[in-house]
Amino acid sequence: MEKGASFLFAGIHFDKKRFAADFSRFEGKKESDNGIEGLSSIANSDFEVIEDSTPSEKRKRKRKSAATESVEGFSVFRDSKLTVAASVNEENHPSENDPSEERKEFHRKLERDALYRKKYNIHVSGNNVPSPLQNFAELSTRYECDPYILHNLVELGFKEPTPIQRQAIPVLLSGRECFACAPTGSGKTLAFLCPVLMKLKDPSKEGIRAVILCPTRELASQTTRECKKLAKGKKFSIKLVTKEVIRHADFSKFSCDVLISTPLRLRLAIRKKKIDLSRVEHLVLDESDKLFELGLLKQIDTIVKACSNPSIVRSLFSATLPDFVEDLARSVMHDAVRVIVGRKNTASETVKQKLVFAGSEEGKLLALRQSFSESLNPPVLIFVQSKERAKDLYGELAFENIKVNVIHSDLSEIERENVVYDFRAGKTWVLIATDVIARGMDFKGVNCVINYDFPDSASAYIHRIGRSGRAGRSGEAITFYTDEDIPFLRNIANVMSASGCEVPSWITELQKKKWKKHRPKRDSISNKPKDDGDTEQPKKKSKKRRPKRDSIVTKPKGNGDSELQKKKSKKQRPEGDPIRNKPKDKGDTEQQKQKLKKRKLKRDSISTKPKDDGVSKPQKKKSKKAEEA
């Protein structure tokens, strides 16, 4: 074959005699072959020489055609220099297949992320949601995490991220706002502490940079403790707002990296002390459904307005996420990502739940004592409706062979901290509490939760039993109910069935009743059995037994005096009245006369003049004789 034709048929052998007629057609294209030969010479020479030559435009056109022909793949493996030119041309002018490959890769990534989220039961909604974490090592490869955080995670015993941590951490690290809902004990605290510390990077003294709000003081102190553990190795300023801080701190020069507080105390600091929150970069609302209740909504509104940084990242975390909370969150947030682990507003699947009919308050106390006598597996949490009932139940159990304690809002802050510490340390076996403890408190190893009083809402039930079965451990929850609680029983039964527990069929057939707060007036907690004849009549008699008290006025009344007052006046008269005590009969004995004389001598004189102590007996006799005369 000819040298020019070898370019077209490189790697192919033709029989010239057999295909002579076809081969002759390509002989007329010698000019194009010569142009291609010129391209090879151009490739070996410099481009400046070509530009100086006169027929530059023609040669440039030929070079472009040659380049396009080389892209088509005729001489890819023959000349290395042509391949380099073709690769440069591909980079400057990508082919039509590249966008399709990128789209394919993008859809493959979405499919992988969807399968991974399905594996861990993660549900997301939003635009361009970041891919979930597969392990904590990706924090350094994807987001350049500082080594001290990974070291602290290993020391704290975190081997793999939980489902909420797998998705919430990438969302916050990408600068997106989110509201997340995950079961109790699933690691929500770490899910927002880790990205906040990673975003802050280094300590700074330029105002307050991050704010974390918690509904209770106990939860705020627990969050502060966990944040300090995770930030070990960096000199971050992490402060908890207490009463002493509000009284003595100078908030005009106040600066810290992370500020943790309850809404009321932070609102007082904003109003009275004029704390500056204009530089806050991260705002976290923990247990957001509790914070958005009517009692705390105004306080939260004041704090959100005070955090006026336009680049602030807001996030909401809770185990229950009602619809009204979502609506409020969407009104405040911009382009937020919604992350839900498992089913929305469901209890943990690791807790074995049980309903027990007690009948009355005495039945509750007997059932509680019977469960303790059969199998007491401490630590145990008992929830009641109010602080008064907590005190009463503590009085019933305090004198038994059980290490029991109580916590409620009447205790001081130091007393509450000591009670929580004793329960964590194992000094207290049974802790009686109100719903103050039900929010966010992490007690590791609580084996049983007893709802002595029926919870006032489904969310309260979820948070109560969530103190047990945390971090994958198993737990048990027992709920006592009476006749007053039966109309609201199906709401709790729905939560139980959603988490995989068995519920009697008659409960599911009950009519579902809408309820906001179920707090009936319960009888007092007492271990004294009532008598059989006790009815409602003694209660009515007790009201009638109140004595009619006399008026406070001491002035004597007029003619309209009552008979009682007349009787009293008669009783108050002295027995020795000379008019009444005179003997009526003439035949009185001498003994009676002597008695009357003695009584007359004992009576004081009617005169009000003061007696002189120095008056002698003769003077008295003279005065008597003068009186007789």
PLY file of the C-alpha trace (Angstrom):
ply
format ascii 1.0
element vertex 629
property float x
property float y
property float z
element edge 628
property int vertex1
property int vertex2
end_header
0.00 0.00 0.00
0.99 3.59 -0.43
2.26 5.63 2.47
-0.59 8.12 2.22
-3.21 5.41 2.30
-1.68 3.80 5.34
-3.12 6.63 7.44
-6.66 5.56 6.64
-6.05 1.84 6.89
-3.63 1.64 9.76
-3.70 -1.85 11.25
-5.70 -3.30 8.30
-4.32 -5.39 5.41
-6.01 -5.08 1.98
-5.69 -7.35 -1.03
-4.84 -4.79 -3.76
-5.69 -7.05 -6.67
-9.00 -8.13 -5.25
-10.16 -4.61 -4.32
-8.49 -2.68 -7.13
-11.69 -0.88 -8.19
-12.45 0.26 -4.67
-8.87 1.14 -3.92
-8.64 3.44 -6.95
-11.30 5.74 -5.46
-8.91 6.91 -2.73
-6.15 7.92 -5.13
-7.91 11.19 -5.92
-7.55 12.36 -2.33
-3.81 12.98 -2.38
-4.21 16.65 -1.55
-5.87 15.84 1.74
-3.14 13.30 2.43
-0.48 15.89 1.77
-2.24 18.21 4.22
-2.10 15.48 6.83
1.59 14.98 6.18
2.01 18.72 6.67
0.25 18.39 10.03
2.85 15.88 11.17
5.59 18.29 10.22
3.79 21.09 12.02
3.49 18.96 15.12
7.27 18.42 15.06
8.03 22.14 14.57
7.22 25.28 16.58
3.98 27.21 16.15
5.76 30.56 15.79
7.28 29.57 12.45
3.86 28.68 11.11
2.42 32.03 12.08
5.16 33.89 10.18
4.49 32.08 6.89
2.23 33.70 4.33
-0.45 31.02 3.79
-1.16 30.87 7.51
-4.94 30.85 7.24
-4.99 27.80 4.94
-2.58 25.90 7.14
-4.56 26.72 10.26
-7.70 25.38 8.65
-5.89 22.20 7.64
-4.54 21.81 11.19
-8.05 22.05 12.61
-9.37 19.46 10.21
-6.49 17.17 11.02
-7.16 17.58 14.71
-10.80 16.72 14.27
-9.85 13.69 12.25
-7.45 12.56 14.95
-10.24 12.80 17.54
-12.27 10.39 15.50
-9.72 7.72 16.39
-7.87 6.83 13.18
-4.35 7.45 14.51
-4.78 7.34 18.26
-2.17 4.63 18.90
0.25 5.58 16.10
1.60 9.02 17.04
2.01 10.00 20.68
2.19 13.70 19.88
-1.12 13.55 18.10
-2.68 11.92 21.15
-1.42 14.75 23.39
-2.93 17.32 21.03
-6.20 15.40 20.99
-6.34 15.22 24.82
-5.72 18.98 25.10
-8.47 19.58 22.59
-10.84 17.38 24.61
-10.12 19.35 27.79
-10.78 22.71 26.11
-13.81 21.47 24.21
-15.51 18.60 26.09
-17.43 16.17 23.99
-21.14 15.64 24.12
-20.77 12.45 26.16
-19.24 14.19 29.22
-22.46 15.83 30.50
-24.29 12.57 30.19
-21.57 10.80 32.18
-21.76 13.43 34.88
-25.51 13.04 35.04
-25.17 9.28 35.22
-22.66 9.57 38.04
-24.90 12.05 39.85
-27.89 9.70 39.63
-25.73 6.78 40.75
-24.71 8.81 43.80
-28.34 9.62 44.59
-29.23 5.96 44.30
-26.39 4.94 46.63
-27.43 7.56 49.18
-31.07 6.45 48.99
-30.13 2.82 49.60
-27.86 3.81 52.48
-30.60 5.92 54.10
-33.08 3.10 53.66
-30.69 0.77 55.47
-30.68 3.02 58.56
-34.33 4.15 58.22
-33.43 7.79 57.53
-35.98 10.03 55.79
-34.94 13.40 54.38
-36.65 16.18 52.49
-35.04 19.23 50.92
-32.91 20.32 47.99
-29.40 18.92 47.40
-29.21 17.00 50.67
-25.59 16.01 51.44
-24.62 12.36 51.45
-24.73 10.62 54.85
-21.59 9.65 56.73
-20.43 6.07 56.55
-18.00 6.40 59.48
-16.33 9.06 61.59
-13.16 8.87 59.48
-15.01 10.68 56.70
-15.06 13.79 58.89
-11.35 14.27 58.19
-11.43 13.25 54.51
-14.58 15.14 53.48
-14.64 18.07 55.91
-11.03 18.34 57.19
-11.92 17.68 60.80
-9.30 18.46 63.43
-7.69 15.35 64.93
-8.62 16.27 68.49
-12.34 15.67 67.80
-11.70 12.20 66.38
-9.44 11.41 69.35
-12.14 12.53 71.80
-14.77 10.47 69.99
-12.63 7.37 70.43
-12.04 8.14 74.12
-15.77 8.67 74.71
-16.51 5.26 73.16
-18.15 6.34 69.88
-17.20 3.74 67.30
-19.79 4.31 64.58
-22.20 7.21 64.04
-25.87 6.68 64.84
-28.47 7.23 62.09
-29.23 10.82 63.15
-25.50 11.57 63.34
-24.89 10.10 59.89
-27.24 12.61 58.26
-27.44 15.66 60.55
-23.66 16.21 60.81
-23.11 16.54 57.01
-26.14 18.84 56.70
-24.83 21.26 59.35
-21.24 21.07 58.09
-22.42 22.05 54.61
-23.90 25.23 56.08
-27.54 24.17 55.75
-30.24 24.69 58.39
-32.10 21.62 59.57
-34.78 20.37 61.95
-34.26 16.77 63.01
-36.48 14.22 64.73
-35.03 11.01 66.15
-35.97 8.59 68.96
-34.81 9.18 72.50
-31.27 8.03 73.24
-30.18 8.14 69.59
-27.29 10.62 70.01
-28.89 13.93 69.04
-26.61 15.92 71.38
-23.47 14.80 69.57
-25.21 15.38 66.22
-25.21 19.14 66.81
-22.18 19.55 69.10
-19.72 17.99 66.65
-20.48 20.26 63.63
-20.65 23.37 65.84
-17.14 22.76 67.22
-15.83 21.90 63.75
-17.23 25.12 62.30
-15.81 27.27 65.10
-12.34 25.78 64.41
-10.30 27.90 66.85
-11.12 29.80 70.06
-11.91 33.49 69.74
-12.71 36.40 72.06
-14.91 38.29 69.61
-18.30 37.97 71.30
-20.59 34.95 71.55
-20.31 32.61 68.55
-22.76 29.77 69.31
-25.90 29.51 71.48
-27.57 26.26 72.61
-31.00 26.49 74.29
-32.41 23.74 76.53
-35.82 23.69 78.28
-34.55 22.65 81.75
-31.55 23.45 83.93
-30.62 19.78 84.27
-30.49 19.31 80.50
-28.47 22.52 80.08
-25.85 21.39 82.61
-25.68 17.95 80.98
-25.15 19.52 77.53
-22.39 21.73 78.95
-20.64 18.71 80.41
-20.80 16.76 77.13
-19.61 19.77 75.12
-16.53 20.16 77.33
-15.72 16.47 76.91
-15.88 16.73 73.13
-13.84 19.97 73.04
-11.02 18.54 75.18
-7.69 19.58 73.69
-8.90 22.99 72.48
-9.21 25.99 74.74
-12.80 26.78 73.78
-14.71 28.99 76.20
-17.90 27.03 77.02
-20.16 28.70 79.59
-23.44 27.83 81.27
-25.76 30.69 82.23
-26.58 30.39 85.92
-28.04 32.76 88.51
-24.57 33.80 89.65
-23.55 34.62 86.07
-26.63 36.81 85.60
-26.06 38.65 88.90
-22.32 39.29 88.74
-21.19 39.01 85.09
-20.44 42.11 83.05
-22.27 41.28 79.83
-20.97 44.38 78.05
-17.57 42.65 77.82
-18.93 39.09 77.90
-17.47 36.75 75.26
-17.39 32.99 74.84
-17.36 30.44 72.05
-20.39 28.39 73.15
-23.13 29.69 75.45
-25.63 27.18 76.89
-28.72 28.38 78.72
-32.42 28.03 79.40
-34.70 30.51 77.57
-35.78 32.46 80.66
-32.28 33.19 81.92
-31.00 34.21 78.51
-34.00 36.49 78.04
-33.23 38.18 81.37
-29.63 38.64 80.25
-30.83 40.23 76.99
-33.27 42.63 78.66
-31.50 43.65 81.85
-27.84 43.08 81.16
-28.01 43.84 77.43
-25.98 40.85 76.27
-24.87 41.06 72.62
-25.90 38.14 70.39
-25.35 39.84 67.04
-22.27 37.70 66.25
-23.86 34.32 66.89
-23.06 31.93 64.03
-24.95 28.84 65.27
-28.26 28.67 67.15
-29.40 25.23 68.37
-32.81 24.57 69.94
-32.67 21.26 71.80
-36.04 19.65 72.64
-37.61 22.19 70.29
-41.20 20.98 70.75
-41.00 21.90 74.45
-39.37 25.24 73.66
-42.14 26.16 71.22
-44.92 25.72 73.77
-46.97 28.77 74.72
-45.12 29.38 77.96
-41.70 29.61 76.28
-42.61 30.87 72.82
-42.25 34.58 73.69
-38.85 33.96 75.24
-37.67 32.05 72.18
-38.94 34.83 69.91
-36.89 37.41 71.85
-33.73 35.28 71.58
-34.17 34.56 67.85
-34.58 38.28 67.14
-31.47 39.08 69.18
-29.40 36.66 67.07
-29.32 39.07 64.12
-26.32 37.69 62.23
-27.45 37.23 58.58
-25.22 34.18 58.12
-26.53 32.35 61.19
-27.29 28.62 60.94
-30.32 27.49 62.97
-31.11 23.89 63.87
-33.90 22.15 65.82
-33.60 18.74 67.48
-36.26 16.74 69.31
-37.67 13.26 69.78
-41.16 14.51 68.92
-41.89 17.00 66.15
-45.53 18.16 66.01
-46.90 19.84 62.92
-47.13 23.29 64.50
-43.42 23.12 65.38
-42.60 22.34 61.75
-44.67 25.30 60.59
-42.90 27.63 63.01
-39.52 26.23 61.99
-40.19 26.78 58.29
-41.24 30.38 58.97
-37.89 31.08 60.65
-35.49 28.93 58.61
-34.34 29.29 55.03
-33.80 26.32 52.70
-33.88 23.90 55.63
-33.40 20.15 55.45
-35.84 17.90 57.31
-34.29 14.75 58.82
-36.43 12.08 60.48
-35.10 8.76 61.77
-37.69 6.00 61.92
-41.32 7.01 62.14
-42.21 10.47 63.30
-43.27 10.82 66.96
-42.60 7.19 67.92
-40.99 5.62 70.98
-37.77 3.65 70.99
-38.10 0.05 69.79
-35.67 -1.20 72.44
-38.13 -0.46 75.29
-40.61 -3.15 76.30
-43.88 -1.35 77.11
-46.72 -2.59 79.31
-50.08 -1.25 80.54
-51.36 -2.18 84.04
-54.88 -1.46 85.31
-54.67 -0.38 88.97
-58.26 0.68 89.57
-57.59 3.36 92.21
-54.80 5.19 94.01
-54.55 2.42 96.61
-54.29 -0.09 93.78
-51.39 1.85 92.27
-49.47 1.80 95.54
-50.14 -1.91 96.06
-49.07 -2.71 92.47
-45.88 -0.68 92.92
-44.96 -2.44 96.14
-45.75 -5.81 94.64
-43.48 -5.15 91.64
-40.67 -4.09 93.99
-41.11 -7.20 96.14
-41.11 -9.54 93.14
-38.24 -8.02 91.15
-36.56 -4.73 91.90
-33.97 -4.10 89.20
-32.47 -0.67 89.95
-32.06 2.02 88.77
-35.79 2.78 88.43
-37.49 6.07 87.50
-41.04 6.80 88.68
-42.98 9.66 87.09
-45.91 11.38 88.77
-48.24 14.18 87.76
-47.24 16.97 90.15
-44.66 17.88 92.78
-47.24 17.45 95.59
-47.85 13.85 94.54
-44.10 13.31 94.27
-43.69 14.37 97.91
-46.58 12.11 98.99
-45.20 9.06 97.20
-41.75 9.71 98.63
-43.30 9.77 102.10
-44.86 6.35 101.48
-41.67 4.70 100.20
-39.07 6.47 102.35
-39.41 4.11 105.35
-39.11 0.89 103.35
-35.90 -0.96 102.57
-35.45 0.96 99.32
-32.92 3.70 98.59
-35.41 6.23 97.25
-35.17 9.94 96.53
-37.32 12.65 94.94
-36.70 15.60 92.58
-39.08 18.44 91.75
-39.10 22.17 91.08
-39.36 23.19 94.76
-35.82 22.00 95.41
-32.95 24.42 94.99
-30.52 24.11 92.12
-27.79 22.59 94.30
-30.21 20.07 95.82
-31.41 19.00 92.39
-27.84 18.57 91.17
-27.03 16.43 94.20
-30.10 14.24 93.61
-29.14 13.69 89.97
-25.53 12.95 90.94
-26.60 10.35 93.53
-28.84 8.66 90.99
-26.04 8.53 88.42
-23.58 7.20 91.00
-25.93 4.41 92.09
-26.50 5.75 95.60
-30.21 6.10 94.80
-32.07 3.07 93.49
-35.49 4.61 92.88
-35.95 8.23 91.83
-39.40 9.84 91.97
-39.69 12.72 89.52
-42.01 14.98 87.60
-41.73 15.78 83.90
-38.74 18.02 84.69
-36.45 14.99 84.29
-38.32 13.55 81.30
-36.68 15.92 78.79
-33.30 14.97 77.40
-31.67 13.68 80.59
-29.28 10.85 79.81
-29.21 8.28 82.62
-27.15 5.37 81.39
-28.50 1.99 82.36
-32.01 2.87 83.59
-33.66 -0.53 83.54
-37.26 0.43 84.21
-39.53 3.48 83.94
-42.84 3.45 85.83
-45.57 5.92 84.90
-47.29 6.04 88.29
-49.61 8.75 86.96
-50.91 8.50 83.43
-49.00 10.90 81.10
-50.80 14.05 80.03
-49.93 13.68 76.31
-48.41 11.26 73.81
-45.21 13.29 73.56
-44.86 13.24 77.36
-45.19 9.45 77.25
-42.49 9.17 74.56
-40.07 11.34 76.51
-40.77 9.58 79.82
-40.10 6.06 78.63
-37.15 7.35 76.58
-35.07 7.58 79.76
-34.74 3.80 79.42
-33.37 1.81 76.50
-30.82 4.43 75.45
-27.90 3.90 73.05
-29.17 0.50 71.93
-29.72 -0.92 75.41
-32.91 -2.71 76.39
-35.39 -1.28 78.86
-38.88 -1.64 80.30
-41.77 0.80 80.75
-44.86 0.17 82.93
-47.84 2.53 82.85
-50.56 2.43 85.53
-54.04 3.58 84.55
-57.41 3.94 86.27
-61.00 4.41 85.12
-60.37 8.12 84.62
-57.57 7.38 82.12
-59.42 4.87 79.91
-60.83 7.51 77.47
-57.26 8.57 76.63
-55.81 5.07 76.56
-55.89 4.60 72.80
-53.49 7.50 72.18
-50.82 5.73 74.20
-51.73 2.40 72.59
-51.06 3.86 69.15
-47.56 4.87 70.22
-46.96 1.40 71.62
-48.13 -0.38 68.47
-46.03 1.94 66.27
-42.91 0.90 68.16
-43.71 -2.82 67.78
-45.34 -3.61 71.14
-48.42 -5.77 71.54
-51.63 -3.97 72.51
-54.92 -5.66 73.53
-57.58 -5.54 70.83
-60.20 -3.89 73.06
-57.94 -0.86 73.53
-57.53 -0.35 69.79
-61.29 -0.46 69.39
-61.76 2.48 71.75
-62.73 5.80 70.27
-59.79 8.11 69.86
-60.21 11.28 71.85
-58.51 14.56 71.15
-56.59 15.77 74.15
-54.23 18.58 74.95
-53.52 18.07 78.64
-54.91 15.16 80.64
-54.45 16.02 84.31
-57.46 14.89 86.34
-57.80 15.68 90.03
-56.55 12.48 91.64
-57.08 11.27 95.18
-54.22 11.58 97.63
-51.61 8.85 97.74
-52.26 6.93 100.95
-51.67 3.40 102.14
-54.51 3.49 104.69
-57.44 1.38 103.49
-60.84 3.05 103.56
-63.66 1.66 105.70
-66.53 -0.11 104.01
-69.05 2.41 105.27
-67.12 5.36 103.91
-69.19 7.21 101.38
-69.42 10.73 100.14
-71.51 11.72 103.20
-68.56 12.17 105.59
-67.12 14.70 103.18
-70.36 16.70 103.32
-70.44 16.42 107.14
-66.92 17.69 107.39
-68.04 20.90 105.72
-70.96 21.29 108.24
-68.70 20.67 111.22
-67.13 24.09 110.92
-68.12 25.99 114.13
-69.85 29.32 113.92
-67.38 31.76 115.35
-68.43 34.87 117.37
-67.73 38.28 115.98
-64.45 39.92 116.75
-66.22 43.07 118.15
-66.03 43.17 121.96
-68.59 45.97 122.49
-71.80 44.83 124.20
-74.78 44.69 121.91
-78.09 46.42 122.56
-81.49 44.93 123.28
-81.05 42.45 120.51
-78.65 40.31 122.47
-78.92 36.68 121.73
-79.82 34.05 124.33
-76.31 32.64 124.20
-74.83 35.95 125.30
-77.38 36.23 128.14
-76.44 32.76 129.34
-72.78 33.72 129.22
-73.46 36.86 131.23
-75.27 34.78 133.82
-72.39 32.34 134.05
-69.87 35.15 134.40
-71.61 36.59 137.54
-69.73 35.72 140.74
-71.12 33.08 143.04
-70.80 35.39 146.06
-73.36 37.96 144.91
-74.88 39.36 148.18
-78.33 39.87 146.64
-78.68 36.31 145.31
-76.94 34.57 148.19
-79.10 36.03 151.02
-81.08 33.32 152.77
-84.73 33.55 151.96
-85.96 31.48 154.88
-86.04 32.93 158.44
-84.98 29.65 160.01
-81.47 29.76 158.73
-78.86 28.23 160.92
-75.99 30.09 162.51
-73.51 28.24 160.32
-75.00 29.75 157.16
-74.84 33.24 158.71
-71.17 32.77 159.55
-70.43 31.69 155.99
-72.18 34.77 154.63
-70.17 36.99 157.01
-66.91 35.43 155.85
-67.85 35.98 152.20
-68.71 39.61 152.92
-65.37 40.15 154.60
-63.49 38.67 151.66
-65.09 41.08 149.13
-63.15 44.17 148.16
-64.51 47.64 148.68
-66.37 49.39 145.93
-64.24 52.54 146.12
-61.54 52.98 143.51
-59.28 55.12 145.76
-55.86 53.62 146.30
-55.30 52.25 149.77
-52.43 53.54 151.87
-50.20 50.78 153.14
-49.25 52.80 156.25
-52.80 53.14 157.73
-52.90 51.78 161.29
-55.70 49.84 162.97
-56.78 52.68 165.32
-57.33 54.94 162.36
-59.54 52.28 160.81
-61.60 52.04 164.01
-62.06 55.85 164.10
-63.25 55.83 160.53
-65.82 53.12 161.41
-67.14 55.10 164.40
-67.42 58.20 162.25
-69.41 56.27 159.71
-71.78 54.94 162.42
-72.36 58.46 163.76
0 1
1 2
2 3
3 4
4 5
5 6
6 7
7 8
8 9
9 10
10 11
11 12
12 13
13 14
14 15
15 16
16 17
17 18
18 19
19 20
20 21
21 22
22 23
23 24
24 25
25 26
26 27
27 28
28 29
29 30
30 31
31 32
32 33
33 34
34 35
35 36
36 37
37 38
38 39
39 40
40 41
41 42
42 43
43 44
44 45
45 46
46 47
47 48
48 49
49 50
50 51
51 52
52 53
53 54
54 55
55 56
56 57
57 58
58 59
59 60
60 61
61 62
62 63
63 64
64 65
65 66
66 67
67 68
68 69
69 70
70 71
71 72
72 73
73 74
74 75
75 76
76 77
77 78
78 79
79 80
80 81
81 82
82 83
83 84
84 85
85 86
86 87
87 88
88 89
89 90
90 91
91 92
92 93
93 94
94 95
95 96
96 97
97 98
98 99
99 100
100 101
101 102
102 103
103 104
104 105
105 106
106 107
107 108
108 109
109 110
110 111
111 112
112 113
113 114
114 115
115 116
116 117
117 118
118 119
119 120
120 121
121 122
122 123
123 124
124 125
125 126
126 127
127 128
128 129
129 130
130 131
131 132
132 133
133 134
134 135
135 136
136 137
137 138
138 139
139 140
140 141
141 142
142 143
143 144
144 145
145 146
146 147
147 148
148 149
149 150
150 151
151 152
152 153
153 154
154 155
155 156
156 157
157 158
158 159
159 160
160 161
161 162
162 163
163 164
164 165
165 166
166 167
167 168
168 169
169 170
170 171
171 172
172 173
173 174
174 175
175 176
176 177
177 178
178 179
179 180
180 181
181 182
182 183
183 184
184 185
185 186
186 187
187 188
188 189
189 190
190 191
191 192
192 193
193 194
194 195
195 196
196 197
197 198
198 199
199 200
200 201
201 202
202 203
203 204
204 205
205 206
206 207
207 208
208 209
209 210
210 211
211 212
212 213
213 214
214 215
215 216
216 217
217 218
218 219
219 220
220 221
221 222
222 223
223 224
224 225
225 226
226 227
227 228
228 229
229 230
230 231
231 232
232 233
233 234
234 235
235 236
236 237
237 238
238 239
239 240
240 241
241 242
242 243
243 244
244 245
245 246
246 247
247 248
248 249
249 250
250 251
251 252
252 253
253 254
254 255
255 256
256 257
257 258
258 259
259 260
260 261
261 262
262 263
263 264
264 265
265 266
266 267
267 268
268 269
269 270
270 271
271 272
272 273
273 274
274 275
275 276
276 277
277 278
278 279
279 280
280 281
281 282
282 283
283 284
284 285
285 286
286 287
287 288
288 289
289 290
290 291
291 292
292 293
293 294
294 295
295 296
296 297
297 298
298 299
299 300
300 301
301 302
302 303
303 304
304 305
305 306
306 307
307 308
308 309
309 310
310 311
311 312
312 313
313 314
314 315
315 316
316 317
317 318
318 319
319 320
320 321
321 322
322 323
323 324
324 325
325 326
326 327
327 328
328 329
329 330
330 331
331 332
332 333
333 334
334 335
335 336
336 337
337 338
338 339
339 340
340 341
341 342
342 343
343 344
344 345
345 346
346 347
347 348
348 349
349 350
350 351
351 352
352 353
353 354
354 355
355 356
356 357
357 358
358 359
359 360
360 361
361 362
362 363
363 364
364 365
365 366
366 367
367 368
368 369
369 370
370 371
371 372
372 373
373 374
374 375
375 376
376 377
377 378
378 379
379 380
380 381
381 382
382 383
383 384
384 385
385 386
386 387
387 388
388 389
389 390
390 391
391 392
392 393
393 394
394 395
395 396
396 397
397 398
398 399
399 400
400 401
401 402
402 403
403 404
404 405
405 406
406 407
407 408
408 409
409 410
410 411
411 412
412 413
413 414
414 415
415 416
416 417
417 418
418 419
419 420
420 421
421 422
422 423
423 424
424 425
425 426
426 427
427 428
428 429
429 430
430 431
431 432
432 433
433 434
434 435
435 436
436 437
437 438
438 439
439 440
440 441
441 442
442 443
443 444
444 445
445 446
446 447
447 448
448 449
449 450
450 451
451 452
452 453
453 454
454 455
455 456
456 457
457 458
458 459
459 460
460 461
461 462
462 463
463 464
464 465
465 466
466 467
467 468
468 469
469 470
470 471
471 472
472 473
473 474
474 475
475 476
476 477
477 478
478 479
479 480
480 481
481 482
482 483
483 484
484 485
485 486
486 487
487 488
488 489
489 490
490 491
491 492
492 493
493 494
494 495
495 496
496 497
497 498
498 499
499 500
500 501
501 502
502 503
503 504
504 505
505 506
506 507
507 508
508 509
509 510
510 511
511 512
512 513
513 514
514 515
515 516
516 517
517 518
518 519
519 520
520 521
521 522
522 523
523 524
524 525
525 526
526 527
527 528
528 529
529 530
530 531
531 532
532 533
533 534
534 535
535 536
536 537
537 538
538 539
539 540
540 541
541 542
542 543
543 544
544 545
545 546
546 547
547 548
548 549
549 550
550 551
551 552
552 553
553 554
554 555
555 556
556 557
557 558
558 559
559 560
560 561
561 562
562 563
563 564
564 565
565 566
566 567
567 568
568 569
569 570
570 571
571 572
572 573
573 574
574 575
575 576
576 577
577 578
578 579
579 580
580 581
581 582
582 583
583 584
584 585
585 586
586 587
587 588
588 589
589 590
590 591
591 592
592 593
593 594
594 595
595 596
596 597
597 598
598 599
599 600
600 601
601 602
602 603
603 604
604 605
605 606
606 607
607 608
608 609
609 610
610 611
611 612
612 613
613 614
614 615
615 616
616 617
617 618
618 619
619 620
620 621
621 622
622 623
623 624
624 625
625 626
626 627
627 628
